[in-house]
Amino acid sequence: GAGVSQSPRYKVAKRGQDVALRCDPISGHVSLFWYQQALGQGPEFLTYFQNEAQLDKSGLPSDRFFAERPEGSVSTLKIQRTQQEDSAVYLCASSLASGSLDEQFFGPGTRLTVL
Amino acid sequence: AQSVAQPEDQVNVAEGNPLTVKCTYSVSGNPYLFWYVQYPNRGLQFLLKYITGDNLVKGSYGFEAEFNKSQTSFHLKKPSALVSDSALYFCAVRDRGGSYIPTFGRGTSLIVHP
């Protein structure tokens, strides 16, 4: 029963490597958000999908960050040529409706450490 | 623009005592307000939300929050704290007439002592 799952839970990358982070939202949830959470901070918005459409990517910090949700369910956040400043916890959240008042259901996050 | 402030990095309270975790917000229009809790190595979990109507909102695990428009606050409260309430608490705001993207506060660490 299913909540939002994310994989891997932990990822260590050498600077310059590419990484891919996966999010499995709750089945049937229309909205999907990606957040970046630095140590001691709240989640910071990265990007938003409504089904397969990426409606907002204004929070992506650089063109090294790319997200997709091709079939409107599973989403992948890809970071190319990782830098040390990319080290953070990446959270995925889904909600039932679009642009909604519904609460978001969060996954456990992927902790990325870039050496 | 929208923003949230959680003025306390940490709140300490004895078990059985009432607790308050503070949150103030800023939006251009009217707010939607949320509280989430984060336990170690877990994702954020929804506690409660204010959309409209009664200013006192009741949520999960005995928590409640009061929307105060004049003070632009949405403080989280519980009459009697439990050790198991110890966690990180996040307040979030959305502008009702603006973006669907919520802005989260920095979080407040609640420590309940036995």
HADDOCK unambig.tbl for C-alpha pairs under 7 A between the chains (distance, minus, plus):
assign (segid A and resid 40 and name CA) (segid B and resid 106 and name CA) 6.83 0.50 0.50
assign (segid A and resid 41 and name CA) (segid B and resid 106 and name CA) 4.52 0.50 0.50
assign (segid A and resid 41 and name CA) (segid B and resid 107 and name CA) 6.66 0.50 0.50
assign (segid A and resid 42 and name CA) (segid B and resid 104 and name CA) 5.57 0.50 0.50
assign (segid A and resid 42 and name CA) (segid B and resid 105 and name CA) 5.49 0.50 0.50
assign (segid A and resid 42 and name CA) (segid B and resid 106 and name CA) 4.29 0.50 0.50
assign (segid A and resid 42 and name CA) (segid B and resid 107 and name CA) 5.91 0.50 0.50
assign (segid A and resid 43 and name CA) (segid B and resid 104 and name CA) 6.14 0.50 0.50
assign (segid A and resid 99 and name CA) (segid B and resid 100 and name CA) 5.23 0.50 0.50
assign (segid A and resid 100 and name CA) (segid B and resid 100 and name CA) 6.92 0.50 0.50
assign (segid A and resid 103 and name CA) (segid B and resid 46 and name CA) 6.45 0.50 0.50
assign (segid A and resid 105 and name CA) (segid B and resid 45 and name CA) 6.74 0.50 0.50
assign (segid A and resid 106 and name CA) (segid B and resid 43 and name CA) 5.22 0.50 0.50
assign (segid A and resid 106 and name CA) (segid B and resid 44 and name CA) 5.52 0.50 0.50
assign (segid A and resid 106 and name CA) (segid B and resid 45 and name CA) 6.74 0.50 0.50
assign (segid A and resid 107 and name CA) (segid B and resid 43 and name CA) 5.04 0.50 0.50
assign (segid A and resid 108 and name CA) (segid B and resid 41 and name CA) 6.56 0.50 0.50
assign (segid A and resid 108 and name CA) (segid B and resid 42 and name CA) 4.67 0.50 0.50
assign (segid A and resid 108 and name CA) (segid B and resid 43 and name CA) 3.96 0.50 0.50
assign (segid A and resid 109 and name CA) (segid B and resid 43 and name CA) 6.32 0.50 0.50
